[in-house]
Amino acid sequence: MQRKISPVAKQAVEHYIAQSTLLNERCDNSSLIASRQQAQTLLAKQAFPTQRDEDWQYTRLTGFIQNQFEQKPATPLTSEQVRQYMPSFPVTMVVFIDGWFSEMLSDDLENLPRGVVFESFKDALNISGDSNKLFAKESDITKEPFGVLNSLLLADGFYLQLAANAHMDLPLFVLHIQTSDNHLSNVRNFVELGENAELAIVERYVSLETRAKATSCTNVVTQIDMAKHARCKQVVMQEQSDNGFYFNNQFIYQEDSSSYSSFYGSLGCQLSRHQNHIFMNGEHIESQQNSACLGKDKQVVDSRTDTQHNDVWGNSQQLHKYVLTDSAVGVFNGMIRVDQKAQKTDGQMDNKNLLLSEIAKMDTKPQLEIYADDVKCSHGSASGQIDENQIFYLQARGIRRADAIKMITHAFLLEPAELITNDQIRHWVTDRLTVALAGIQQ
């Protein structure tokens, strides 16, 4: 049964289905065609969520629906234009322009360490291994509305495979650059880590400097499959145009004794929504999820986690911090689910929010759903303004009030980033956060 939707929303649905149909007409991959067709049926039936939907009651999609973005060819860029977004430390570089993989601007990906395979998602038939496995988790992905949109317009992204015991000598740095107004970058990534494999990956989403005010949209789905004893450390920095839209759904599947840690930094876009879905499907699994979100002007900054403990001796730790100023809105929703089988679970989640203006707003909903009786789980959340006693303490030591506020805010927001274990990546992330904080404290 189709839900009732507004004429504008109906037009948007028809617009994206038409784009998907055009992609299928140019495609000869039966698995990819079937995935898009299934997504077409789902989007036609459920459309886009509204504030009547519980998971979207604080996140309005009006601006996104009204824009009706289009997938366009990538804008040609030079290596000089890309270089300004690269980190100062050594990495293996992968570049996407407007959602399309750029072999010319990326590093040589043919000579990676033994056991490591990188390929573009553009031609699914040529993906290493069994291409059907790329669509095996579609039922999880399409539970999310923007997972449906991602499947609907699936065209490019990357496939990364690390065989058992393989590791990369350098962090993989994946740079996404938006260059065009009214453009939709739709990216699907699949990461497969074999037993005892190890990966450090950094993803950075930016808008070309000359198009800093462009209204564009990035929609990403990343699936990470982790075998026993695999280790993955991930950093995602969202720094796109303040007029843009960003949606990212990540699905992480962990087996026995694997370890996953992530950091998400949100600095740009008028509306951003980043979600981790973690399935801890084995014993002695560890996961760590941390985030630092900065909201200004009328930005809506939405970050969510869904952590499912499905077996014994699981350990999950989370720290999420927001700094909001002007009339920005922050949204946090975190769920820790503990299956009846998942005895000896240790799940901790903490959300702290600093409001720098009288009209900034934070909506937060940390949740626990526990079906086991021998666990140690907790969640907490606190929102408020800077304690005047802290400011007075610094002023009493000769520090001006404005500088005291800057120091307190800086220390507050950078705490989750300090948990990044790689020194070079941590320093790079804290530098990005510091620059962004300076922009709102001038």
N, C-alpha and C positions, 0 to 999 in steps of 0.2 A: 504494500500500500504506500503510495507516494504521499509525502507530507505536503501541507499547504505552504507555499512560499510566495514571496512578493514578486511582482513583475520584474524588478531589477535583478533579484536573485535568480529567477528563472532564466533571464537573458544571459546571466553569467554562466550558469550551468550549460546552457546550449552553446555558448561561445567556446568553452573548454572541451566539450564533447566533439564539437566540429573540428577543433585542432587535433584531437586524438584520432578521429576518423581519417584525417588527412595523413597523419603519421602512418597509420595502418596501410593506407593505399600505397605507400612507398616502401613497405616492409615485407620481407619474405621469411621472417622468423616466426614460426607458428606459435612458439611459447610466448614470445613477446606480444604477438597479436592477441592471443587469448587473454593475457594479463590485462592488456588495455581494454579489451571488450568487457571483461568482468568489471573493471573499474568504471566503465561507461554506464553499465547497468546500475551499479551502486550509487554513483553520483546522481543519476537521473531519479533514483528512488528517494535518496535522503537529502540531496542538495547540500548546501553549506550550513553549519550550525548557527544558531542564533543565541541570544542571551537567555532564551527559555531552556536551553540545554545546560544542565548543571555544570559541566566541565568548561562552559564558555560564558557563564553568567557575568564574569568580570572582564571579558575580552571581546570587544565588539569588532565585527568583521566588515562593517559598513564601507570603510574606505577601500579595503581590498576588493570587495564585490563590485563597487562602482567603477574601478579602474579597468577591469577586463584586460589583463596583461597578455602578451603574445610572446611565443618563442621565436626568436630571430637568429639569423646567423651571427657569429661572433665578429666583433669589431677588430680589425687588425691592429695589434700593438707591437711595439719594439721592445727589445730586451732592456733598453734604457728606461722605458716607462714602467716596466715590471720591477726593475731593480730596487726602486725606492720602497717597495713593500717587503723586501727580503730581510731576514734577520741578519745580525752581524756574526753569528756563530755558524759553523759548518753544518749543512743539511743536504739531504737529497730532495731536490726541488721538483714539485709537480704543479703545473699551472692550468687553471681553467679560466677561460674568458667567456663571460656571459653564459656560463653553464656548459661550455663545450671544452673538451680536453685539447690543449695545445701542445702537440709533440715538439714543435719548434722552440717554444719558450721553456719547456721542461728540461731537466737534466737527462742524460743518457740513461734510460731505464731498461736497456737491453743487457747491461752488464752489472746487474745487482749481485749482491752476495749469493753464494750457492744456496739453493733451496727457496729463493725469493722470486716471485713472479708478479709483475705489474702489467696490467693491460687496461685499455680503455673499455668502458662498458658499451661503447657506441655500437659495436657489432657483437651481439650476444652469442652468435654462432661460433665466434672465434675465441670465446673465453676458454681459458685452460680448464680441463676437467669436465665434469658433467654440467652442462648449462642449465638443466632442469632444476638443479639445487638452488639456483639464483632466485627461483620463484617459489621455493618450498615453504617460505614463511609468509606468503601473501595474506593468509588469513589473519595473522597478527598485525601486519602493516596496514591493512585496509580497515582495521577497527578505528583507526585515526582518520578524520576527514581529510587532512592534508597528506596522509599516506595514500588515500584513494586518488587524490589529485596527482601525486607523484607517479603512481602506477598508470594513471590515465595518460600522462604525457612523457612516460619513460623513454629517454632517448640517449642519454650519456651519463657518465660518471666514471668510477674506476673499480677494478677488481684487483685485490691484493691477496696473494697467497704466500704464507710462510710455512714451509714443510716442518716436520718434526725436528726440533733442536736448532732451527734456523733463527737468525737474528740479523738485523740491519746494523751496519757499522755506524751510521748516522741517523738522527731523527728524520722521519719523512715529513716534509713541510709541504702541505697542500694549500696553495693560494688560489682563492676565488676572487676574480675581479669583475664587478658589474660596470658596464660602460654606457648602457643605453637607457633612455627613458622609456617607460611603459613596457619594459622587457621582463619576461619570466625566465629565470634560470632554474631548471628542474633537474636535479642531480640525484642519482642512485649509486650508492657505494656498497661494496661487499668485501669484507675483510675476513679471511680464514686463517686462523692460527693453529698450526699443528701442535702435537704434544711437545711441551717444553720450549715452544717458540717464544720469542720476545720481540716486542714492537714498541717504539715511541713515535707517536704521530701528533703533529701540530697542524691545525686547520685555521686559516685566517680568511675572513670574509670582509672585503673592502669594496668601496666604489672608487672609480677613477677620479683623481683629484679634480679634473676639469668638469666632472659631472657630479659634483658633491651634493647638488640639490635635486638630482634626478629621482623620480618616483619609479622604482623598480621592485621586483619581488624575487626572493630566493626561496626555493622549496627543496629541502634535502631529506632523504631517507638513507641512513647508514645502518647496515647489519654487520655485526661482529660475532663470529662463531669462534669460541675458544675451547680447544681440547684440554685434556688434563695437563696441569702444571704450566699452562700457557700464561704469559704475562703481557699486559697491554697498558700503556700509560698514554693518555690522550688529553690534549688541550685544544679547546675550540674558542677562538676569539672572533666575536661578531662586531665589526666596526664599520658597517655600511652607512650609506646616506641617511641622514635624519628623516628624509621623506620616504624611505623605503619600507618594505615589509620582509620579514624573515621568519620562516617556519622550518624547524629541524626536528625530526623524529629519529631517535636512535634505538636500536634493538640489539641488546647484548645477551648472548646465550653462553653461559659458563658451565664447564664440566669440572670434575673433581680437582680440588687444590689449585684452581686457576685464580689469577689475581688481576683485577681491573680497577684502574683509578682514572678519574676524569676531573678536569677543571673547565668550567665554562665562564667566559667573560662577556658580558653584554654591554655595549657602549653606544650603538647606533640604532637607526630605524624608528619610525613612528610607531610601529607595532612589531614586536618580536616575541616568538614563542618557541622555546627550546625544551624538548622532552627526552628523558632517558627512560627506557623500559628495560629493566634488568631481570633476567631469569637465571637464578642461581640453582642450577639443576644437578648439583652434586654435593659431595661432602667436602668440608674444610675449604670452602670458597671464601675469598675476600673481595669486597668491593668498596671503593671510596669515591664519593661524588661531592664535589665542592664547586661553589660558584660565587662570583662577585659581579653584581649588576648595578649599573649607574643609570638613573633616569633623570631627564631634564625636560624643560618645556612641557609639551603635552604627550610625551612618550608613554607608551604602555609596554611594560617589560614583564613578560610572563615566562616563568621557568618552573618545570615540573619534573618529578621523579616518581617512578613506580618500581619498587624493588621487591621482588618475589623470592622469598626464602623457601625453597622446595625440598631441602634435605638437611641433614644434621650438621652441626658445628659450622654454620655460616656466620660470617662477620661482615657487617656493613656499617660504614661511618659516613656521615654527611654534615657539611657545614655550608650554609647558604646565607650570603649577606647582600643587602640592598642599601644603596644610598639614593634618596629621591629628593629632588628640589623642584622649584617652580610648581607646576600643576601635574607633574608626572604621576603615573599610577604603576605600582608594582603588584604583581600577582605571583604567589608561590603556592604550589600544591604538591605535597609529598606524601606518598603512601608506602608503608612497609607492610607487606603481607607475609605472614608466617604460616606455612602449611602445618597440618597436624603431625606430619612426619618430621618436621624440621626442629627437633629438640636441640637444646644447647645453642640456640641462635642468640647472637649478640647484635642487635640493631639499634643504632643511635642516629638521631636526626635533629639538627639544631638550625633554626632560622632566626636571624637578627636583622632588624631594619632601622635605618637612621633617616629621619625625616628632617630636611633642612628648611622647609617652608611650612606655613600654616595650612596650605591647601594641597600639599602632596598627600597621596593616599596609598595605603598598603592593604591588600587583601591576602590573607594567608590562611592555609588550611593544612597543617600537618596531621597525618592520620596513621593509626596503627590498626591492623586487622590480624588478630592472633588466634590460631586454633591449636597451638601446642601449649603445654603447661610447664615446661622447663626451659624458660627463655629469659633473656635480659634485654629488654627493649625500652626505649624512651624516646619522646619527642618533645620539642619545646619551641616556642616562638615568642618574640618580644619586639615591639615597635615603639619608637618614641624619638624625641629630640635629644640633643646633646645635654648632658647633665651640667648644670651651671657650676656645680662644685668642681668638675673637671676643668672647666674654663678658668675658674678662680685660682685653682692650684697652679696652673701655668702662668697666669697673670702675676701671681705673687712672686714668681721667679723671673720677672722682667720681660715676659713674652706678651706682645700685643694681642688684644682679643681676637682680631681677624686671623693672626698667625696661629693662635691657640686652636681656633676652630678648624683651620686647615690641617694642623698636626693630628688632631683627634680624628677627623674624617679620614685622613690618609691611613692612619694606623688601623682604623675600623675596617675599611674596605679591603685592604691588602692582606688581611689575616688568612682568608682561604687560599690566596696565591702562594703564601709562604709555605704551604703544605706540598707544593710541587717539589719533587726530590731532585730533579735534574737542575743543577745550578744555572746553566746557561739559559735554559727555557724559563726558569723562575725569574731570573733577572730581566729577561725580555718582557715577560708578562707584567711584572711590577712596573716596568718603565711605561708600558702602554696604559696601564691604569693610572699612573701618576700624571701622564700627559692629559688624559681625559679629565681627571679631577681638577687640574690646573685650569682647564677650559671653563669650568662652571664656577670657579672661585676667584676669577679676575675682578 
